[in-house]
Amino acid sequence: MSEGIKSLFTASATMRMFMFNSSLFVLAGIWLTGFDKVHWFLYFLPGAYIFAAATGLCLGLALPRLVFGRN
């Protein structure tokens, strides 16, 4: 993968920490509600955030960076 395309997907350390903390809050809310009571799609966001926090590759950052620039 070229450096230009790779920079679209990589998250900074601050963004990775934010995603990890956000996923913990969502998972705590799911736990308080009950794992058997929430819809299965509610697990998607924490899963994507934990993947991005662990690897640094965030697919959700690519589109805004393409549209608004690479700040």
C-alpha positions in Angstrom: 0.0 0.0 0.0 1.4 3.4 -1.0 2.2 6.0 1.7 -0.5 8.3 0.4 -3.3 5.8 0.7 -2.0 4.4 4.0 -2.1 7.9 5.5 -5.8 8.0 4.8 -6.5 5.0 7.1 -4.0 5.4 9.9 -5.2 6.9 13.2 -3.1 8.9 15.6 -2.4 7.7 19.1 -5.0 10.2 20.5 -7.7 9.0 18.1 -6.9 5.3 19.0 -7.3 6.0 22.7 -10.6 7.8 22.0 -11.9 4.9 20.1 -10.8 2.4 22.8 -12.5 4.5 25.5 -15.6 4.9 23.4 -15.9 1.2 22.8 -15.6 0.5 26.5 -18.5 2.9 27.3 -20.7 1.4 24.6 -19.8 -2.1 25.9 -20.6 -1.0 29.5 -24.0 0.2 28.3 -24.6 -3.1 26.5 -23.7 -4.9 29.7 -25.9 -2.8 31.9 -28.8 -3.3 29.5 -28.2 -7.0 29.1 -26.3 -8.8 26.4 -29.3 -10.8 25.4 -31.6 -7.8 25.2 -29.7 -5.5 22.7 -29.8 -5.9 18.9 -26.8 -7.6 17.3 -25.9 -4.5 15.3 -25.0 -2.6 18.5 -21.9 -4.8 18.8 -20.6 -3.5 15.4 -19.3 -0.1 16.6 -17.3 -1.3 19.6 -15.8 -4.1 17.5 -14.8 -1.6 14.8 -13.4 0.8 17.4 -11.4 -1.9 19.2 -10.0 -3.1 15.8 -9.0 0.4 14.9 -7.4 1.0 18.4 -5.4 -2.2 18.2 -4.2 -1.9 14.6 -4.3 1.8 13.9 -6.3 1.2 10.7 -9.6 3.0 10.8 -11.8 2.6 7.8 -14.1 5.3 9.1 -11.4 8.0 8.8 -10.7 7.4 5.1 -13.9 9.1 3.7 -13.8 12.2 5.8 -10.1 12.6 5.0 -10.8 12.3 1.3 -13.6 14.8 1.5 -12.2 17.4 4.0 -8.4 16.9 3.6 -5.7 15.1 5.7 -5.5 17.3 8.8 
